[in-house]
Amino acid sequence: MFEKVLIAEDHQSIKISVTQTLTNLGIEARDNYAYDCDNALQRLKKALQDNAPFELLITDLSFDDRAISIISSGKELIDAARALQPSLKIIVFSAESSASVIGKLFEEQGVNGYVKKGRSDTEELQKAVETIHKGKTFISPGLQQAVKAKNAHDFTPLDIAIITQLAKGMLQKNLPAYLQEQNLKPSGLSSVEKRLNHIRETLHISSNEQLVAFCKDKKII
């Protein structure tokens, strides 16, 4: 099991909960926490200098003291931590539920786990730590389907523009004129129809109405 874990979390009650979860796994982390991203990065640097690096970082995405911090978000902290210590394992512990945002954390930033804050978060966090220690990745079960769907089809700005206008009630036949106004291409009606057909087939959705509902539910639009 991991021996050195750093917690980056600005809410004390959540920090206490995470610490207790780690304690249940036999990990002592009462003094290994930071309430802002700048301090978290300094703790990581100091540990490396002392030849006692942290093995795992558990971080939120949003922090309340953004106005006074050089590093203002968990995403920036992840990038900085990865540059400093590429082998560091990272779990994001956040209330964010957007499949697109979560997918990018894995695809672009190489995080090892994502646990959504909520009703079962302590159990999921414990499982995430255990799973990642075994060399696997972890996503909260309630988000797995949405992230897989997002990965099955990578929604482009054109896709999002088309589906957003459908959600607002625009008729499909009127989409080409709108796309031309927005300088989005391809804008022909045939291209729009082919694009929608491709998305629906990829996601196993039978109608534009269902596609709109799906994208709203998964916070793609």
Secondary structure, DSSP 8 states (H G I E B T S, - for coil): --S-EEEE-S-HHHHHHHHHHHHHTT---TT-EESSHHHHHHHHHHHHHTT---SEEEE-SB-TTGGG-SS-BHHHHHHHHHHH-TT-EEEEEES---HHHHHHHHHTT--SEEEE-STTHHHHHHHHHHHHHTT--EE-HHHHHHHHHHHHS---HHHHHHHHHHHTT--GGGHHHHHHHTT-S--SHHHHHHHHHHHHHHHT--SHHHHHHHHHHTT--
